Amino acid sequence: MTTAGQLARDVALHVVEANASESWKADAREAVFEVALYEAAFTSDAVWLWLRLNSPARTHEHRALGAIMQWAHKEGIIEPTEAWVQSPSAQQHARPLRVWRSVIFRGAM
């Protein structure tokens, strides 16, 4: 049974994803896929790094990456783990980040 909190989360993820540009969403999906190929476990910080290094597309709504991570989970690319780590990013203010497990891991680059 879906709780009110889960429903609110799902609606918010839909809204932020809808407001992100199509080019950014395409690049973000590619970023998750590429990171998952070469990292057995990772956080969204690794996806943001890939985007900064490989994509000219930007988004004004950084929460949209949450929707992309959920998409990757539904597509069978990644699975959530029970682990959380603090982001080392100053912009993230040491907030906790979920560690995701790659389902498509092929080995280090």
Backbone as CSV, one residue per row, in Angstrom:
resi,resn,N_x,N_y,N_z,CA_x,CA_y,CA_z,C_x,C_y,C_z
1,MET,0.836,-1.183,0.000,0.000,0.000,0.000,0.878,1.242,0.000
2,THR,0.572,2.165,-0.864,1.335,3.400,-0.976,0.916,4.376,0.122
3,THR,1.910,4.942,0.812,1.618,5.920,1.847,1.503,7.303,1.227
4,ALA,0.972,8.235,1.993,0.854,9.616,1.522,2.234,10.191,1.218
5,GLY,3.221,9.841,2.037,4.579,10.320,1.807,5.178,9.790,0.520
6,GLN,4.932,8.512,0.241,5.442,7.923,-0.998,4.763,8.542,-2.210
7,LEU,3.478,8.785,-2.103,2.758,9.417,-3.200,3.274,10.833,-3.451
8,ALA,3.503,11.585,-2.392,4.035,12.950,-2.532,5.419,12.923,-3.171
9,ARG,6.245,11.953,-2.762,7.575,11.809,-3.367,7.473,11.535,-4.855
10,ASP,6.594,10.612,-5.221,6.442,10.242,-6.626,5.941,11.413,-7.466
11,VAL,5.025,12.185,-6.924,4.519,13.369,-7.637,5.640,14.393,-7.801
12,ALA,6.406,14.621,-6.738,7.511,15.587,-6.814,8.555,15.149,-7.834
13,LEU,8.893,13.851,-7.868,9.852,13.354,-8.855,9.337,13.565,-10.272
14,HIS,8.052,13.338,-10.468,7.463,13.554,-11.789,7.539,15.030,-12.193
15,VAL,7.252,15.916,-11.272,7.270,17.353,-11.569,8.676,17.819,-11.919
16,VAL,9.682,17.437,-11.117,11.035,17.908,-11.410,11.562,17.308,-12.700
17,GLU,11.195,16.062,-12.990,11.626,15.454,-14.253,10.958,16.162,-15.437
18,ALA,9.693,16.482,-15.313,8.965,17.155,-16.393,9.549,18.523,-16.690
19,ASN,10.144,19.156,-15.691,10.695,20.495,-15.878,12.141,20.503,-16.359
20,ALA,12.758,19.350,-16.440,14.138,19.268,-16.942,14.102,19.167,-18.474
21,SER,15.125,19.703,-19.114,15.172,19.665,-20.578,15.365,18.233,-21.074
22,GLU,14.860,17.978,-22.274,14.989,16.642,-22.866,16.450,16.285,-23.104
23,SER,17.263,17.261,-23.507,18.672,16.959,-23.754,19.385,16.603,-22.452
24,TRP,19.070,17.300,-21.366,19.682,16.967,-20.089,19.242,15.581,-19.641
25,LYS,17.954,15.257,-19.757,17.467,13.943,-19.336,18.137,12.826,-20.133
26,ALA,18.301,13.032,-21.432,18.965,12.015,-22.259,20.410,11.829,-21.802
27,ASP,21.100,12.921,-21.557,22.487,12.829,-21.099,22.568,12.204,-19.708
28,ALA,21.622,12.520,-18.841,21.630,11.957,-17.490,21.376,10.448,-17.528
29,ARG,20.491,10.009,-18.407,20.268,8.567,-18.551,21.544,7.875,-19.041
30,GLU,22.195,8.495,-20.016,23.459,7.939,-20.514,24.502,7.916,-19.404
31,ALA,24.537,8.958,-18.585,25.506,9.032,-17.494,25.315,7.883,-16.512
32,VAL,24.075,7.630,-16.107,23.825,6.525,-15.178,24.254,5.203,-15.813
33,PHE,23.911,5.010,-17.067,24.277,3.777,-17.767,25.794,3.609,-17.809
34,GLU,26.511,4.661,-18.195,27.972,4.581,-18.305,28.626,4.343,-16.954
35,VAL,28.177,5.054,-15.929,28.749,4.851,-14.594,28.468,3.427,-14.126
36,ALA,27.263,2.941,-14.363,26.902,1.588,-13.932,27.709,0.514,-14.659
37,LEU,28.143,0.779,-15.868,28.978,-0.192,-16.581,30.322,-0.394,-15.900
38,TYR,30.877,0.679,-15.314,32.249,0.640,-14.822,32.392,0.744,-13.309
39,GLU,31.286,0.939,-12.596,31.333,1.016,-11.136,30.339,0.008,-10.575
40,ALA,30.817,-0.881,-9.725,29.929,-1.888,-9.138,28.932,-1.257,-8.184
41,ALA,29.343,-0.218,-7.493,28.483,0.516,-6.568,28.869,1.989,-6.643
42,PHE,27.875,2.857,-6.557,28.149,4.285,-6.706,26.991,5.106,-6.155
43,THR,27.223,6.407,-6.046,26.175,7.344,-5.630,25.888,8.304,-6.785
44,SER,24.911,9.130,-6.588,24.575,10.117,-7.613,25.715,11.107,-7.844
45,ASP,26.615,11.264,-6.880,27.772,12.147,-7.097,28.594,11.674,-8.295
46,ALA,28.730,10.369,-8.488,29.476,9.847,-9.638,28.767,10.185,-10.939
47,VAL,27.458,10.182,-10.919,26.681,10.534,-12.113,26.851,12.016,-12.411
48,TRP,26.796,12.858,-11.371,27.010,14.295,-11.585,28.411,14.561,-12.156
49,LEU,29.407,13.849,-11.669,30.766,14.026,-12.191,30.814,13.666,-13.666
50,TRP,30.210,12.537,-14.057,30.178,12.140,-15.464,29.518,13.239,-16.292
51,LEU,28.414,13.763,-15.804,27.707,14.823,-16.545,28.575,16.066,-16.708
52,ARG,29.253,16.477,-15.630,30.113,17.670,-15.728,31.231,17.478,-16.744
53,LEU,31.760,16.258,-16.823,32.888,15.988,-17.723,32.477,15.691,-19.160
54,ASN,31.250,15.234,-19.378,30.876,14.718,-20.693,29.655,15.347,-21.343
55,SER,28.974,16.229,-20.664,27.731,16.757,-21.217,27.680,18.283,-21.147
56,PRO,27.323,18.905,-22.255,27.129,20.355,-22.212,25.757,20.728,-21.642
57,ALA,24.848,19.773,-21.571,23.476,20.047,-21.095,23.494,20.331,-19.596
58,ARG,22.673,21.250,-19.178,22.546,21.621,-17.769,21.080,21.611,-17.387
59,THR,20.839,21.507,-16.086,19.473,21.601,-15.584,19.449,22.585,-14.431
60,HIS,18.356,23.311,-14.330,18.185,24.229,-13.206,17.630,23.488,-11.991
61,GLU,17.147,22.274,-12.212,16.506,21.494,-11.155,17.321,20.240,-10.882
62,HIS,18.235,20.330,-9.934,19.138,19.220,-9.663,18.434,18.016,-9.063
63,ARG,17.251,18.216,-8.506,16.504,17.071,-7.971,16.016,16.151,-9.088
64,ALA,16.076,16.608,-10.329,15.643,15.778,-11.456,16.486,14.511,-11.573
65,LEU,17.703,14.537,-11.031,18.521,13.323,-11.093,17.881,12.194,-10.294
66,GLY,17.125,12.520,-9.267,16.414,11.487,-8.514,15.460,10.708,-9.406
67,ALA,14.767,11.426,-10.287,13.852,10.765,-11.219,14.625,9.885,-12.202
68,ILE,15.798,10.335,-12.609,16.621,9.544,-13.529,17.120,8.279,-12.829
69,MET,17.503,8.398,-11.567,17.951,7.217,-10.827,16.801,6.225,-10.670
70,GLN,15.602,6.716,-10.429,14.440,5.829,-10.331,14.152,5.156,-11.682
71,TRP,14.312,5.903,-12.764,14.150,5.333,-14.103,15.140,4.187,-14.295
72,ALA,16.412,4.423,-13.922,17.448,3.401,-14.091,17.134,2.160,-13.250
73,HIS,16.572,2.370,-12.095,16.179,1.245,-11.254,15.063,0.450,-11.931
74,LYS,14.054,1.127,-12.421,12.938,0.450,-13.095,13.388,-0.269,-14.361
75,GLU,14.424,0.254,-15.017,14.956,-0.354,-16.239,15.895,-1.525,-15.955
76,GLY,16.180,-1.775,-14.683,17.056,-2.888,-14.331,18.530,-2.584,-14.493
77,ILE,18.886,-1.322,-14.487,20.291,-0.918,-14.626,20.972,-0.873,-13.267
78,ILE,20.247,-0.414,-12.254,20.783,-0.286,-10.898,19.762,-0.786,-9.886
79,GLU,20.261,-1.094,-8.692,19.404,-1.471,-7.575,19.831,-0.677,-6.343
80,PRO,18.879,-0.254,-5.529,19.262,0.446,-4.306,19.877,-0.529,-3.314
81,THR,20.834,-0.057,-2.558,21.381,-0.846,-1.457,20.856,-0.229,-0.163
82,GLU,21.186,-0.845,0.941,20.816,-0.304,2.250,21.847,0.722,2.718
83,ALA,22.949,0.865,1.980,24.043,1.739,2.393,23.800,3.197,1.990
84,TRP,24.264,4.083,2.844,24.225,5.521,2.592,25.595,6.078,2.961
85,VAL,26.049,7.096,2.228,27.307,7.777,2.545,27.065,9.274,2.511
86,GLN,27.930,10.006,3.183,27.827,11.458,3.123,28.522,11.956,1.871
87,SER,27.877,12.870,1.182,28.487,13.451,-0.003,29.668,14.316,0.412
88,PRO,30.806,14.170,-0.273,31.943,15.041,0.020,31.805,16.413,-0.642
89,SER,30.798,16.579,-1.485,30.611,17.821,-2.226,30.173,18.962,-1.311
90,ALA,30.848,20.090,-1.427,30.475,21.267,-0.635,29.063,21.726,-0.991
91,GLN,28.687,21.593,-2.258,27.351,21.989,-2.684,26.272,21.114,-2.053
92,GLN,26.617,19.890,-1.706,25.652,18.958,-1.126,25.587,19.059,0.402
93,HIS,26.494,19.814,1.000,26.493,20.032,2.454,26.522,18.725,3.249
94,ALA,27.285,17.761,2.750,27.477,16.468,3.417,26.169,15.700,3.612
95,ARG,25.204,15.930,2.742,23.927,15.222,2.891,24.117,13.743,2.566
96,PRO,23.290,12.887,3.141,23.424,11.457,2.861,22.973,11.112,1.448
97,LEU,23.738,10.249,0.813,23.422,9.775,-0.536,23.282,8.265,-0.510
98,ARG,22.282,7.768,-1.195,22.105,6.317,-1.305,23.220,5.741,-2.171
99,VAL,23.685,4.574,-1.786,24.617,3.822,-2.614,23.775,2.886,-3.481
100,TRP,24.018,2.943,-4.779,23.313,2.101,-5.752,24.252,0.993,-6.212
101,ARG,23.698,-0.183,-6.475,24.474,-1.311,-7.010,24.161,-1.438,-8.490
102,SER,25.212,-1.568,-9.276,25.031,-1.750,-10.706,24.626,-3.175,-11.012
103,VAL,23.626,-3.315,-11.857,23.197,-4.629,-12.321,23.932,-4.987,-13.618
104,ILE,24.507,-3.976,-14.275,25.157,-4.171,-15.582,26.667,-4.025,-15.531
105,PHE,27.254,-4.015,-14.330,28.682,-3.802,-14.138,29.498,-4.739,-15.024
106,ARG,30.458,-4.156,-15.745,31.335,-4.932,-16.643,32.800,-4.855,-16.243
107,GLY,33.132,-4.024,-15.296,34.509,-3.919,-14.855,35.045,-2.513,-14.971
108,ALA,36.140,-2.267,-14.290,36.755,-0.941,-14.254,37.279,-0.552,-15.626
109,MET,37.308,0.735,-15.865,37.802,1.270,-17.141,39.292,1.101,-17.263
